[in-house]
Amino acid sequence: MVFNQQTEVDVRTADGTSLEVVKDFKYLGAWIKSSEQDIKTRKALAWMACNKLTKIWKSHLPRQIKVKLFHATVESILLYGSETWTVTTKIRKLLDGCYTRLLRSALDISWRTHTTNKKLYGELPKVTDKIRKRRLQFAGHCLRSTGQVGSDLVLWRPSHGKRSVGQPSKTYVDLLCEDTGQEPNEIRSCMQDRHI
């Protein structure tokens, strides 16, 4: 898979074997090219897991146990790989809406009861807040791993190629700047201390 190349590229391994050039592929359960494709897949898998546990959701177990089970099964499937997602405002709304519907299903609360989201969530944070926290923890971990490839790549911005016409897509670095309210050079120095 290649990026920012206008001409065809021949990708070869170290021993000279030619590899097929593809537009996207799945690696360790996550789609590589776009966060949007990966999020669609994660949502579908989370719904499958949630629907398999319908008997438990409809049981008379206490809310606390259902929430713990929801976190361990459905939420962990939905958020797999979320540390690396580039999340736009549109995707944030989709994720928060999907998470709310999944939580309603898990707690067996119908939308017909007119239960507010505030009451539904209680002390639980929004899923996009969890993703933001995971993203910052992951970026900090990578930045502190000096001598590793990830340390150099987290705040990397391409110096060549062209962005398409129109409003540019948000990059991972853009999201980190938005999350922290700082510039990339300030982020690196702040993340050296994991307790900040």
VOBA-1610 file (N, C-alpha, C; in pm, whole numbers, padded with zeros to 5 digits, always signed):
BEGIN
Met+00085-00117+00000Met+00000+00000+00000Met+00090+00123+00000Val+00060+00217-00085Val+00143+00337-00096Val+00058+00463-00076Phe+00122+00571-00031Phe+00056+00699-00009Phe+00132+00809-00082Asn+00059+00913-00122Asn+00118+01033-00182Asn+00207+01004-00303Gln+00168+00907-00384Gln+00245+00876-00505Gln+00156+00896-00627Gln+00203+00977-00723Gln+00125+01004-00843Gln+00146+00895-00949Thr+00259+00828-00947Thr+00288+00723-01045Thr+00277+00586-00978Glu+00267+00483-01061Glu+00260+00348-01008Glu+00390+00310-00939Val+00380+00237-00831Val+00497+00199-00753Val+00506+00047-00748Asp+00627-00004-00766Asp+00651-00148-00756Asp+00705-00175-00616Val+00626-00242-00533Val+00665-00269-00395Val+00729-00407-00389Arg+00849-00413-00333Arg+00923-00539-00323Arg+00971-00563-00180Thr+00985-00691-00146Thr+01040-00727-00015Thr+01191-00718-00022Ala+01258-00741+00090Ala+01405-00733+00096Ala+01471-00834+00003Asp+01405-00950-00018Asp+01465-01051-00107Asp+01423-01034-00253Gly+01351-00927-00285Gly+01316-00896-00424Gly+01181-00946-00471Thr+01103-01010-00384Thr+00971-01059-00422Thr+00877-00940-00441Ser+00806-00937-00553Ser+00713-00828-00582Ser+00583-00850-00505Leu+00532-00744-00441Leu+00407-00752-00366Leu+00296-00681-00441Glu+00175-00731-00423Glu+00059-00668-00486Glu+00030-00534-00417Val+00010-00429-00496Val-00023-00299-00442Val-00175-00292-00429Val-00223-00261-00308Val-00367-00259-00280Val-00407-00121-00227Lys-00536-00091-00233Lys-00588+00037-00184Lys-00606+00037-00032Asp-00637-00080+00025Asp-00661-00091+00168Asp-00641-00237+00208Phe-00604-00261+00334Phe-00596-00398+00383Phe-00619-00400+00533Lys-00649-00519+00583Lys-00678-00536+00724Lys-00552-00588+00793Tyr-00510-00519+00899Tyr-00391-00559+00973Tyr-00425-00564+01121Leu-00405-00679+01183Leu-00439-00700+01325Leu-00582-00658+01357Gly-00674-00688+01266Gly-00815-00662+01288Gly-00862-00522+01257Ala-00774-00436+01208Ala-00812-00297+01179Ala-00781-00264+01034Trp-00871-00185+00971Trp-00848-00140+00834Trp-00749-00024+00837Ile-00656-00026+00745Ile-00542+00066+00750Ile-00569+00202+00686Lys-00630+00206+00569Lys-00636+00330+00491Lys-00713+00443+00559Ser-00833+00412+00607Ser-00912+00520+00665Ser-00978+00477+00795Ser-00986+00572+00886Ser-01053+00547+01014Ser-01201+00520+00991Glu-01258+00585+00889Glu-01401+00571+00862Glu-01438+00425+00833Gln-01359+00358+00749Gln-01384+00217+00717Gln-01370+00131+00841Asp-01268+00158+00920Asp-01245+00079+01040Asp-01359+00099+01141Ile-01407+00222+01154Ile-01516+00251+01248Ile-01645+00181+01206Lys-01675+00180+01075Lys-01794+00108+01027Lys-01786-00040+01064Thr-01669-00099+01047Thr-01649-00240+01080Thr-01664-00262+01230Arg-01603-00175+01309Arg-01610-00187+01455Arg-01755-00175+01505Lys-01832-00082+01448Lys-01971-00067+01487Lys-02051-00194+01459Ala-02031-00251+01341Ala-02103-00374+01305Ala-02066-00489+01399Leu-01938-00502+01430Leu-01894-00609+01521Leu-01947-00588+01663Ala-01954-00462+01706Ala-02007-00432+01839Ala-02155-00467+01847Trp-02231-00436+01741Trp-02373-00472+01739Trp-02392-00623+01739Met-02308-00695+01666Met-02318-00842+01666Met-02296-00896+01808Ala-02193-00844+01877Ala-02165-00889+02013Ala-02280-00853+02108Cys-02334-00733+02092Cys-02444-00688+02177Cys-02568-00774+02156Asn-02599-00805+02032Asn-02717-00886+02001Asn-02704-01029+02050Lys-02582-01080+02058Lys-02562-01216+02108Lys-02589-01226+02258Leu-02583-01114+02326Leu-02603-01113+02471Leu-02742-01064+02512Thr-02837-01070+02420Thr-02972-01019+02446Thr-03035-01081+02570Lys-03016-01211+02593Lys-03076-01276+02711Lys-03024-01213+02840Ile-02896-01180+02840Ile-02838-01117+02960Ile-02892-00976+02977Trp-02901-00901+02868Trp-02950-00763+02876Trp-03095-00760+02925Lys-03175-00859+02885Lys-03316-00860+02924Lys-03339-00924+03061Ser-03232-00974+03123Ser-03245-01036+03255Ser-03259-00928+03363His-03276-00971+03486His-03295-00877+03597His-03165-00854+03674Leu-03052-00866+03607Leu-02924-00837+03670Leu-02917-00689+03707Pro-02844-00655+03812Pro-02831-00514+03848Pro-02758-00435+03738Arg-02789-00307+03731Arg-02729-00219+03630Arg-02576-00226+03634Gln-02519-00226+03754Gln-02373-00225+03770Gln-02308-00345+03700Ile-02368-00461+03712Ile-02312-00582+03649Ile-02328-00573+03498Lys-02443-00526+03452Lys-02464-00511+03307Lys-02363-00414+03247Val-02337-00304+03317Val-02241-00205+03267Val-02101-00265+03260Lys-02061-00339+03363Lys-01928-00403+03361Lys-01918-00503+03245Leu-02023-00581+03225Leu-02024-00676+03114Leu-02023-00605+02980Phe-02094-00495+02970Phe-02097-00414+02849Phe-01957-00361+02817His-01886-00310+02918His-01750-00260+02897His-01656-00372+02851Ala-01670-00488+02912Ala-01579-00599+02882Ala-01604-00662+02745Thr-01727-00656+02698Thr-01759-00724+02572Thr-01782-00625+02458Val-01889-00551+02463Val-01932-00466+02352Val-01839-00345+02333Glu-01813-00272+02441Glu-01731-00151+02429Glu-01589-00183+02384Ser-01532-00291+02436Ser-01395-00326+02397Ser-01386-00360+02248Ile-01490-00418+02193Ile-01493-00448+02049Ile-01507-00319+01969Leu-01596-00230+02014Leu-01617-00103+01944Leu-01491-00017+01943Leu-01418-00014+02053Leu-01304+00076+02067Leu-01169+00014+02031Tyr-01169-00107+01977Tyr-01043-00171+01940Tyr-00970-00086+01835Gly-00851-00043+01866Gly-00772+00036+01772Gly-00810+00183+01767Ser-00898+00228+01857Ser-00947+00366+01851Ser-00838+00469+01881Glu-00726+00426+01939Glu-00616+00518+01971Glu-00559+00581+01846Thr-00575+00515+01734Thr-00513+00564+01609Thr-00614+00627+01513Trp-00740+00633+01550Trp-00841+00689+01461Trp-00826+00840+01449Thr-00851+00891+01329Thr-00866+01035+01311Thr-01016+01061+01305Val-01068+01126+01407Val-01212+01140+01426Val-01257+01282+01392Thr-01346+01291+01293Thr-01404+01420+01255Thr-01529+01446+01339Thr-01585+01565+01326Thr-01707+01598+01399Thr-01821+01503+01360Lys-01831+01473+01231Lys-01935+01381+01183Lys-01919+01244+01245Ile-01796+01193+01248Ile-01770+01061+01305Ile-01794+01062+01456Arg-01761+01172+01523Arg-01788+01183+01667Arg-01937+01164+01695Lys-02020+01232+01617Lys-02165+01221+01635Lys-02213+01078+01610Leu-02160+01016+01503Leu-02198+00878+01473Leu-02158+00783+01586Leu-02037+00799+01638Leu-01990+00712+01745Leu-02070+00732+01873Asp-02093+00859+01909Asp-02170+00885+02031Asp-02313+00831+02019Gly-02373+00847+01900Gly-02508+00795+01878Gly-02512+00643+01883Cys-02416+00580+01819Cys-02409+00433+01819Cys-02389+00381+01961Tyr-02298+00444+02035Tyr-02269+00402+02172Tyr-02393+00416+02261Thr-02466+00524+02243Thr-02588+00546+02321Thr-02690+00436+02292Arg-02708+00403+02164Arg-02803+00296+02128Arg-02756+00160+02182Leu-02627+00134+02176Leu-02574+00008+02231Leu-02597+00002+02382Leu-02573+00114+02450Leu-02593+00119+02595Leu-02741+00102+02631Arg-02829+00164+02554Arg-02974+00146+02577Arg-03012-00002+02562Ser-02956-00066+02460Ser-02984-00207+02438Ser-02932-00292+02555Ala-02810-00262+02600Ala-02749-00339+02708Ala-02822-00321+02841Leu-02874-00202+02864Leu-02946-00177+02989Leu-03096-00203+02976Asp-03136-00248+02857Asp-03276-00280+02827Asp-03367-00161+02855Ile-03325-00043+02804Ile-03404+00079+02818Ile-03448+00123+02679Ser-03575+00114+02652Ser-03629+00150+02522Ser-03633+00302+02505Trp-03619+00346+02383Trp-03631+00490+02354Trp-03773+00538+02381Arg-03869+00446+02383Arg-04009+00482+02407Arg-04032+00530+02550Thr-03943+00494+02641Thr-03958+00536+02781Thr-03917+00682+02802His-03859+00743+02697His-03815+00883+02702His-03712+00910+02812Thr-03629+00809+02839Thr-03519+00826+02935Thr-03413+00915+02872Thr-03374+01019+02941Thr-03275+01112+02886Thr-03137+01046+02882Asn-03053+01097+02793Asn-02917+01044+02785Asn-02840+01069+02914Lys-02868+01181+02979Lys-02800+01212+03106Lys-02830+01105+03210Lys-02955+01065+03218Lys-02994+00961+03313Lys-02941+00824+03269Leu-02943+00800+03139Leu-02893+00673+03084Leu-02745+00655+03117Tyr-02666+00758+03091Tyr-02522+00749+03113Tyr-02484+00751+03260Gly-02553+00831+03339Gly-02518+00843+03480Gly-02376+00898+03493Glu-02287+00821+03552Glu-02147+00861+03572Glu-02058+00821+03454Leu-02112+00753+03355Leu-02031+00706+03242Leu-01995+00823+03149Pro-01869+00829+03103Pro-01832+00935+03007Pro-01877+00899+02866Lys-01884+01001+02780Lys-01918+00977+02640Lys-01805+00896+02576Val-01838+00818+02475Val-01739+00733+02411Val-01629+00815+02344Thr-01663+00931+02290Thr-01560+01013+02225Thr-01461+01070+02327Asp-01505+01089+02451Asp-01412+01130+02557Asp-01315+01016+02590Lys-01367+00894+02589Lys-01280+00777+02613Lys-01177+00763+02501Ile-01221+00785+02377Ile-01130+00775+02263Ile-01022+00882+02273Arg-01060+01002+02311Arg-00964+01112+02327Arg-00860+01075+02431Lys-00905+01023+02545Lys-00812+00984+02652Lys-00718+00873+02605Arg-00771+00774+02535Arg-00688+00665+02482Arg-00585+00717+02383Arg-00629+00811+02296Arg-00539+00867+02195Arg-00421+00939+02261Leu-00450+01018+02364Leu-00345+01092+02434Leu-00250+00998+02509Gln-00305+00893+02571Gln-00221+00796+02641Gln-00129+00723+02543Phe-00186+00683+02430Phe-00108+00611+02328Phe+00002+00700+02271Ala-00033+00824+02237Ala+00065+00917+02181Ala+00177+00943+02281Gly+00141+00963+02407Gly+00242+00985+02510Gly+00333+00865+02527His+00274+00746+02526His+00354+00623+02538His+00453+00612+02423Cys+00406+00638+02301Cys+00493+00630+02183Cys+00604+00736+02189Leu+00569+00858+02227Leu+00669+00966+02232Leu+00776+00939+02337Arg+00738+00876+02448Arg+00835+00846+02553Arg+00924+00727+02519Ser+00885+00649+02418Ser+00964+00532+02378Ser+01075+00575+02282Thr+01168+00653+02332Thr+01276+00703+02246Thr+01357+00586+02192Gly+01404+00604+02071Gly+01479+00497+02005Gly+01390+00402+01927Gln+01259+00414+01943Gln+01164+00331+01870Gln+01107+00410+01753Val+01063+00341+01649Val+01008+00407+01530Val+00887+00492+01565Gly+00800+00443+01653Gly+00678+00514+01689Gly+00705+00651+01748Ser+00815+00666+01819Ser+00849+00793+01881Ser+00866+00904+01777Asp+00924+00868+01663Asp+00946+00966+01557Asp+00821+00988+01471Leu+00734+00888+01464Leu+00619+00894+01373Leu+00495+00962+01429Val+00479+00966+01560Val+00356+01018+01619Val+00328+01162+01576Leu+00428+01246+01576Leu+00409+01387+01540Leu+00460+01419+01400Trp+00479+01316+01317Trp+00531+01335+01182Trp+00425+01396+01090Arg+00468+01492+01011Arg+00383+01551+00908Arg+00457+01541+00776Pro+00390+01497+00670Pro+00460+01483+00542Pro+00508+01618+00489Ser+00627+01617+00429Ser+00681+01742+00374Ser+00667+01745+00222His+00610+01640+00164His+00592+01635+00019His+00450+01587-00012Gly+00414+01590-00139Gly+00279+01551-00180Gly+00184+01668-00166Lys+00064+01650-00219Lys-00037+01756-00214Lys-00164+01703-00150Arg-00227+01789-00074Arg-00359+01756-00021Arg-00461+01788-00129Ser-00572+01718-00126Ser-00676+01741-00227Ser-00742+01876-00206Val-00816+01920-00308Val-00884+02049-00305Val-00994+02045-00198Gly-01020+02158-00136Gly-01123+02166-00034Gly-01062+02164+00105Gln-01149+02156+00204Gln-01099+02153+00341Gln-01019+02025+00362Pro-00895+02036+00409Pro-00813+01917+00425Pro-00866+01826+00536Ser-00844+01697+00519Ser-00883+01601+00621Ser-00798+01623+00745Lys-00856+01594+00860Lys-00778+01606+00984Lys-00678+01492+00990Thr-00559+01526+01035Thr-00456+01425+01055Thr-00450+01391+01203Tyr-00375+01288+01234Tyr-00356+01247+01373Tyr-00292+01360+01454Val-00196+01427+01394Val-00128+01538+01461Val-00227+01653+01487Asp-00315+01680+01390Asp-00417+01783+01409Asp-00505+01751+01530Leu-00542+01624+01544Leu-00627+01583+01657Leu-00553+01599+01790Leu-00424+01562+01792Leu-00347+01577+01915Leu-00336+01725+01954Cys-00317+01812+01854Cys-00312+01957+01881Cys-00446+02006+01934Glu-00556+01955+01876Glu-00690+01993+01920Glu-00716+01941+02062Asp-00675+01817+02089Asp-00697+01756+02221Asp-00622+01831+02331Thr-00500+01872+02302Thr-00415+01934+02404Thr-00418+02086+02403Gly-00458+02146+02289Gly-00455+02291+02276Gly-00314+02345+02260Gln-00222+02259+02213Gln-00082+02298+02198Gln-00031+02266+02059Glu+00084+02321+02026Glu+00151+02294+01899Glu+00233+02166+01913Pro+00266+02100+01798Pro+00339+01973+01804Pro+00469+01976+01887Asn+00548+02086+01876Asn+00673+02090+01952Asn+00647+02100+02103Glu+00535+02163+02142Glu+00499+02171+02283Glu+00444+02037+02334Ile+00373+01965+02245Ile+00316+01836+02284Ile+00427+01739+02322Arg+00533+01735+02243Arg+00644+01643+02270Arg+00703+01667+02409Ser+00726+01793+02444Ser+00787+01821+02574Ser+00690+01791+02689Cys+00560+01820+02671Cys+00461+01792+02776Cys+00443+01642+02800Met+00448+01564+02694Met+00421+01421+02707Met+00541+01342+02760Gln+00652+01408+02782Gln+00766+01338+02843Gln+00735+01301+02988Asp+00646+01377+03050Asp+00602+01347+03186Asp+00464+01282+03176Arg+00453+01156+03205Arg+00327+01083+03186Arg+00218+01127+03284His+00251+01200+03388His+00152+01238+03489His+00085+01372+03460Ile+00128+01443+03355Ile+00066+01573+03321Ile-00067+01550+03255
//
